[in-house]
């Protein structure tokens, strides 16, 4: 995908009103130090669209990035940072839950994990929670450049088995340094948005047919008993027959 424009459009804290967008949204979730900001910059071909930090837990808001004015990349707060208070974690959790349950444009969620490590308990809980919310998350295994290529299959299997992912779940190895996996991520995003657009178009076409005025062709024939037989043919091809007495038979 060619990125013509990318900008941070909306930032929502725990007391903010979430935006009602008309464009499709894809969200990205992951632990605080998994590399979400680096992922944003890499897939957008920007150096500092999202600020990276050496301090985990820096992102405490839901950030909406407008891409080509066609869709939104939604960066969710990181989870699992030990130095964040329990009260703050609870607020973040409620904020994320509210977004997941109220956004009509959210098409799917990408869950980021560090390819070097087995999924943590927080990773497993997040994955199970997202599935419970009705999503089938796509997994992005970050920091692919930190392992040998010969280790890829082993580490991907470690993630697959550790999360007990749903059948058919995609796991994409990704490196912010080499941009390995960038095209595959964009292919997934485009597929998600296209499939949902086709569904919306199909619904719209069905409603248009149902609401259109019925074109009727009426033929009147003289029945053997002197009544008039009326045949009405609708757009669905079904013929309805009605009978009325003529004045001569009364």
LUMMARLO-199690 format. One record per atom (N, C-alpha, C): residue in three letters; x, y, z. Coordinates in steps of 0.001 Angstrom, whole numbers, plus 500000, padded with zeros to 6 digits. Atoms other than C-alpha are relative to their C-alpha. Example, Ala and Ser with C-alpha at 12.3 -4.5 7.8 and 13.67 -1.06 7.14 Angstrom:
2
ALA500890498810500000ALA512300495500507800ALA500900501200500000SER499180498810499940SER513670498940507140SER499230501090500730
This chain:
250
UNK500847498806500000UNK500000500000500000UNK500885501248500000UNK499255498749500072UNK501308503446499071UNK499422500983501011UNK500459499079498969UNK501105505808502048UNK500178501437499511UNK499964498610500462UNK500230509280500775UNK499911500982501161UNK500111499131498823UNK499307510734504158UNK499759499146501232UNK500192500687498716UNK499462509614507772UNK500181501027501100UNK499917499000498942UNK498726511761510794UNK499226499544501229UNK500697500259498746UNK497759511473514426UNK498821500959500077UNK501188499156500096UNK494190512733514366UNK499296500188501340UNK500742499927498753UNK492638511913517753UNK500732499251501101UNK499406500640498822UNK494006511120521210UNK498940499954501098UNK501051500170499000UNK491614509704523823UNK500557499445501301UNK499642500474498681UNK492283509396527541UNK498814499329500664UNK501032500758499294UNK490212507645530190UNK498682500768500127UNK501227499204499870UNK487720510531530409UNK499508500551498660UNK500342499454501317UNK487567511274526680UNK498787499298499394UNK501070500594500805UNK484609510689524391UNK500627499425498745UNK499408500655501161UNK485597508189521730UNK499400500555498709UNK500515499453501257UNK485285509457518144UNK499093499000499283UNK500856500840500852UNK482573508158515825UNK500484500192498571UNK499396499874501325UNK484479507545512610UNK499157499319498936UNK500718500595501122UNK483021506756509213UNK500894499073499182UNK499055500846500726UNK486161505016507934UNK500335498764500835UNK499658501220499255UNK487232501464508860UNK501190500198500915UNK498931499927499011UNK489500500977511858UNK500626498621500201UNK499300501204499577UNK492138498363512648UNK500833500378501219UNK499337499661498746UNK493560498272516169UNK501217499121500231UNK498760500708499686UNK496968497233517484UNK500188499990501513UNK499840500165498560UNK497500495855520988UNK501266499204500282UNK498804500747499635UNK500497494468522841UNK500587500505501298UNK499331499583498773UNK502718494645525880UNK500724501336499807UNK499422498653500031UNK504328497961526755UNK501325500078499247UNK498659499945500623UNK507779497040525408UNK500100499140498740UNK499983500923501133UNK506760494997522378UNK500353500678498681UNK499602499286501213UNK507464497727519801UNK498863500501499139UNK501128499493500791UNK504088499148518769UNK500334501307499296UNK499649498714500621UNK505449502638518139UNK500947499800498823UNK499071500295501098UNK508276501246516016UNK499268499375498825UNK500814500609501053UNK505733499196514078UNK499250501072499226UNK500739498922500656UNK503636502290513374UNK500902500750499025UNK499083499231500841UNK506612504215512025UNK500465499195498790UNK499496500839501089UNK507816501277509930UNK498947499766498921UNK501002500308501024UNK504550500394508217UNK499471501265499332UNK500419498731500604UNK503759504089507616UNK501127500673499219UNK498829499378500640UNK507248504780506241UNK500268501396500552UNK499726498733499324UNK507637507568508777UNK501028499751501111UNK498963500170498985UNK510541508137511156UNK499494500312501409UNK500409499584498654UNK508706509805514031UNK498510500315500079UNK501448499797499904UNK504954509573513462UNK499538499662501416UNK500252500384498604UNK504723507711516763UNK501317500104500757UNK498781499823499223UNK507226508610519434UNK500357498726500752UNK499512501163499272UNK509283505714520693UNK500648500468501298UNK499451499632498702UNK510464505654524270UNK500695498815500634UNK499313501056499274UNK512901503685526360UNK499282499640501281UNK500779500265498791UNK510357503815529160UNK498700499304499627UNK501234500719500296UNK507672501106528848UNK498806500640500693UNK501216499459499396UNK504099502102529554UNK499754501455499686UNK500118498577500338UNK504460505509527916UNK498649500325499367UNK501287499782500649UNK501334505152525784UNK498872499694500974UNK501088500155499046UNK498404505739528129UNK498678500474499417UNK501194499528500696UNK495864506824525545UNK499713499101498807UNK500341500655501263UNK494037505421522541UNK500246501021498901UNK499598499057501037UNK495604507084519506UNK499466499564498637UNK500595500278501307UNK493796507290516162UNK500842500679498917UNK499203499488501112UNK496056507680513113UNK499192499863498708UNK500692500025501284UNK494366508632509849UNK501003499680498889UNK499101500449501064UNK495953506850506874UNK499322500209498645UNK500526499703501346UNK495356508222503366UNK498552500478500031UNK501403499583499832UNK492052509530504739UNK499040498893499581UNK500806501152500394UNK490763506006504014UNK499707499061501162UNK500179500896498864UNK491158504161507323UNK500740500552501204UNK499340499585498767UNK492288504505510906UNK500806498850500598UNK499128500898499249UNK495185502791512617UNK499853500428501454UNK500301499663498612UNK494254502638516311UNK501009499327500928UNK498952500476499083UNK497084502297518841UNK499434499953501413UNK500556500178498660UNK495832500851522134UNK501113500069501056UNK498978499943498945UNK497647501387525471UNK500637498633500235UNK499307501247499722UNK500279498784526270UNK499588499427501344UNK500376500655498747UNK499611496243528989UNK501213499278500593UNK498983500832499372UNK501725494319531477UNK501183500723500591UNK498855499272499445UNK503996497109532708UNK499879500032501518UNK500089500228498554UNK504742496306536351UNK499940501288500810UNK499901498776499204UNK505427499902537484UNK498749500869499922UNK501259499256500066UNK501966501101536509UNK499097499516501124UNK500848500368498869UNK499563501161539457UNK498808499161499560UNK501167500841500295UNK496673498715539654UNK498804500855499595UNK501116499105500333UNK494232501636539548UNK500102500485498558UNK499789499539501381UNK495766502915536288UNK499712498869499016UNK500246501144500874UNK495696499437534772UNK498504499747499843UNK501442500218500047UNK492028499101535659UNK499315501035499116UNK500574498945500841UNK491221502448534035UNK500288499743498526UNK499649500293501394UNK493105501490530878UNK499147498850499468UNK500785501162500415UNK491301498153530779UNK498577500372499652UNK501372499572500263UNK487899499804530995UNK499925500852498741UNK499966499152501187UNK488886502336528339UNK500087499150498734UNK499856500877501164UNK489990499601525934UNK498724499208499766UNK501230500786500128UNK486907497518526647UNK498870500842499406UNK501024499103500537UNK484651500489525961UNK500190500206498506UNK499728499802501422UNK486355501074522631UNK499627498763499195UNK500264501242500734UNK486144497424521566UNK498506499740499856UNK501429500315499992UNK482465497223522440UNK499137501046499327UNK500843498928500535UNK481302500537521010UNK500388500476498607UNK499599499543501331UNK483272501098517800UNK499332499156498921UNK500678500703501086UNK481122500199514806UNK500915499789498798UNK499109500081501147UNK484043500629512419UNK501213499096500239UNK498849500851499692UNK486570498339514173UNK499847498654499288UNK500097501202500825UNK487253495497511721UNK500754498819500591UNK499261501082499347UNK489903493479513553UNK501153500590500805UNK498925499572499112UNK492801493615515988UNK501262499204499708UNK498689500629500098UNK496493492894515545UNK500600499956501406UNK499392500157498681UNK498095491511518707UNK501496499765499822UNK498539500062500162UNK501856492093518967UNK500639499216501146UNK499207500754499037UNK504187489635520711UNK501456500003499564UNK498562500077500274UNK507983489474520948UNK500320498575499547UNK499750501319500570UNK509059486583518694UNK501056499215500778UNK498910500657499273UNK511998485824520988UNK499517499212501217UNK500435500560498722UNK509867484783523944UNK498672499248499889UNK501285500686499873UNK507071482432524860UNK498963501001500493UNK501037499071499541UNK503747484259525353UNK499888500015501524UNK500139499859498553UNK503389485610528879UNK498547499752500404UNK501371500166499507UNK500344485169531072UNK499135501174499554UNK500745498831500467UNK499295488712530167UNK499640499887498521UNK500263500202501424UNK499600487851526460UNK498836499022499806UNK501063501011500120UNK497408484776526898UNK498649500566500427UNK501252499412499526UNK494816486685528886UNK499440500994498988UNK500438499032501000UNK494699489468526294UNK499419499294498773UNK500490500725501174UNK494321487002523418UNK498632499380500284UNK501267500644499652UNK491549485080525183UNK498890501033500148UNK500992498944499806UNK489790488321526086UNK499523500560498666UNK500373499491501324UNK489882489577522487UNK499106499010499262UNK500842501028500613UNK488464486276521261UNK498611500022500636UNK501280499929499274UNK485758486517523934UNK499173501193499516UNK500693498807500492UNK484923489989522584UNK499486499815498567UNK500516500299501335UNK484207488377519202UNK500982500201498863UNK498989499780501033UNK487466489021517341UNK500843498739499772UNK499002501026500280UNK489942486665515676UNK501308500732499715UNK498810499161500158UNK493197488550516292UNK501027499416499036UNK498848500365500821UNK496039488500513787UNK501241500279500835UNK498828499867499138UNK499358487951515550UNK501181500558499203UNK498757499476500575UNK502418490056514723UNK501134499676500960UNK498849500390499178UNK505645488542516035UNK501132500979499731UNK499052498904500213UNK507891491584516446UNK501442499592500293UNK498559500138499746UNK511695491922516596UNK500579498749499326UNK499562501151500778UNK512216489270513935UNK501495500067499690UNK498576499851500316UNK515657490703513220UNK500907499598501164UNK499213500359498818UNK516771489710516735UNK500270498493500101UNK499753501444499980UNK516714485970515963UNK500553499553498645UNK499533500571501258UNK518294483768513309UNK498801499528499184UNK501108500414500863UNK516107482990510324UNK499667498522500178UNK500222501429499791UNK516553479310511047UNK499127499726501228UNK500802500158498787UNK514720479875514357UNK498544500419499805UNK501333499432500210UNK511609481419512789UNK498878498994500253UNK501087500972499874UNK509442478297512521UNK499828499535501437UNK500054500441498610UNK510337477193516028UNK499327501047500882UNK500556498933499167UNK509471480579517555UNK498534500280499663UNK501398499819500393UNK506252480939515551UNK499138498904500627UNK500726501114499368UNK505180477505516810UNK499868500220501500UNK500031499713498568UNK506041478596520342UNK498861500967500322UNK501082499031499813UNK503655481525520004UNK498641499356499733UNK501269500647500365UNK500955479476518298UNK499519499077501113UNK500371500946498946UNK501010476788520970UNK499762500708501331UNK500135499290498734UNK501447479243523841UNK498682500735500135UNK501282499288499981UNK498351481241522888UNK498811499080499762UNK501076500925500403UNK496373478211521696UNK499049500724499046UNK500748499151500925UNK495258480278518739UNK498906499233499280UNK501090500585500772UNK492100479669516774UNK500537499454498676UNK499568500535501292UNK492439477536513620UNK499985501082498913UNK499922499037501090UNK493527479594510623UNK500570501355500391UNK499450498712499543UNK495053482386512729UNK501344500294499331UNK498750499593500641UNK497797484296510907UNK500993500493501045UNK498909499493499171UNK501136484876512638UNK501058500553499052UNK499111499318500938UNK503333487419510844UNK501286500424500706UNK498718499503499465UNK507038487725511764UNK500289501390499435UNK499820498613500433UNK507942491415511627UNK501249500602500632UNK498847499251499506UNK511036493590511960UNK499848501471499644UNK500054498557500254UNK510882497358512354UNK501290500493499363UNK498707499610500558UNK514553497488511344UNK500074499716498502UNK499904500404501414UNK514340495591508037UNK498674500151499257UNK501367499909500534UNK510562496054507522UNK499514498674499420UNK500482501334500339UNK510243492316506996UNK498596499822500567UNK501374500214499563UNK506516491530507168UNK499078501180499767UNK500816498801500211UNK505364495056506336UNK498944499786498934UNK500948500207501100UNK503747494095503029UNK498893499029500392UNK500997500995499587UNK502004491121504593UNK498979500626500951UNK500918499310499087UNK500529493315507330UNK499026500864499212UNK500879499144500799UNK499200495796504763UNK499037499177499153UNK500889500874500767UNK497795492936502684UNK498826499549500868UNK501063500392499065UNK495840491798505745UNK499032501153500232UNK500850498840499760UNK494563495310506418UNK499096500269498798UNK500787499746501205UNK493445495776502828UNK498927498938499804UNK500968501086500129UNK491745492386502817UNK498854500176500987UNK501022499788498979UNK489908493127506059UNK499026501094499571UNK500846498873500389UNK488619496463504803UNK499185499693498748UNK500701500345501236UNK487702495114501374UNK498858499041500261UNK501037500978499692UNK485768492159502749UNK498823500659500696UNK501073499330499291UNK483813494381505099UNK499257500960499091UNK500654499093500924UNK483115496894502315UNK499067499229499079UNK500862500815500845UNK481742494109500113UNK498739499605500750UNK501155500369499195UNK479480493053502975UNK499035501172500097UNK500839498802499909UNK478210496616503372UNK499304500267498672UNK500583499781501327UNK477677496945499607UNK498869499019499737UNK501027501010500216UNK475720493690499504UNK498742500310500788UNK501147499625499184UNK473493494832502358UNK499259501163499353UNK500613498842500637UNK472902498138500577UNK499228499623498744UNK500682500434501217UNK472008496414497307UNK498708499279500316UNK501188500746499615UNK469534494118499066UNK498888500943500435UNK500995499039499532UNK467813497039500760UNK499432500796498837UNK500457499226501152UNK467627498918497463UNK498963499222499210UNK500947500847500730UNK465886495982495811UNK498680499913500751UNK501202500153499197UNK463452495554498696UNK499175501281500013UNK500701498731499892UNK462598499251498782UNK499567500574498650UNK500354499470501317UNK462265499752495034UNK498522499780499700UNK501408500134500360UNK458860500257493575UNK499820498774499126UNK500287501216500759UNK457319497079492188UNK499436500373498638UNK500484499789501357UNK456906497116488456UNK499010498895499679UNK501049500994500190UNK453656495401487655UNK499512499995498550UNK500617500170501314UNK452327494021484404UNK498687499294500223UNK501323500537499706UNK448619493374484489UNK499300499593498716UNK500759500496501132UNK446649491277482099UNK498632499587500502UNK501361500334499624UNK442904490922482264UNK499416499041498981UNK500581501018500872UNK441215487850480913UNK498563499755500427UNK501386500309499727UNK437569486848480697UNK499927498541500404UNK500132501373499522UNK436907483738482818UNK498736499394499436UNK501146500713500559UNK434382481108481790UNK498715500348500719UNK501210499663499257UNK431982482245484541UNK499657501475499890UNK500302498598500199UNK432013485827483337UNK500795500941500881UNK499214499140499134UNK434470487114485976UNK501281500406499304UNK498736499543500538UNK437652489006485285UNK501131499426500830UNK498843500564499331UNK440929487273486116UNK501182500925499771UNK498890499057500097UNK443804489619486863UNK501289499329500420UNK498695500558499684UNK447417488405486751UNK500985501150500186UNK499037498946499696UNK450021490635488377UNK501376499383500147UNK498649500526499950UNK453708489950487798UNK500924501046500606UNK499081499083499339UNK456202491583490226UNK501404499806499494UNK498596500065500411UNK459915492087489871UNK500645498692500420UNK499427501264499579UNK460530488809491685UNK499558498839499127UNK500397501038500937UNK458886486895488875UNK498830499165500479UNK501114500762499460UNK456030485601491051UNK498712500600499479UNK501270499541500561UNK452610485825489458UNK498894499788501011UNK501131500074499090UNK449619486612491652UNK498728500152499185UNK501249499983500761UNK446116485940490357UNK498844500405500899UNK501178499574499239UNK442984487728491559UNK498771499945499111UNK501232500141500782UNK439380487257490464UNK498956500999500471UNK501075499083499650UNK436601489839490346UNK498809499761499071UNK501189500187500806UNK433007489543489167UNK499778501164499053UNK500341498925500926UNK432024491459486035UNK498586500435500261UNK501325499465499756UNK428934493594486017UNK498921499122499377UNK500988500801500691UNK427215491192483619UNK499577498813500837UNK500344501195499224UNK427336488323486123UNK499248500341501259UNK500700499635498766UNK425780490333488951UNK498499499985499786
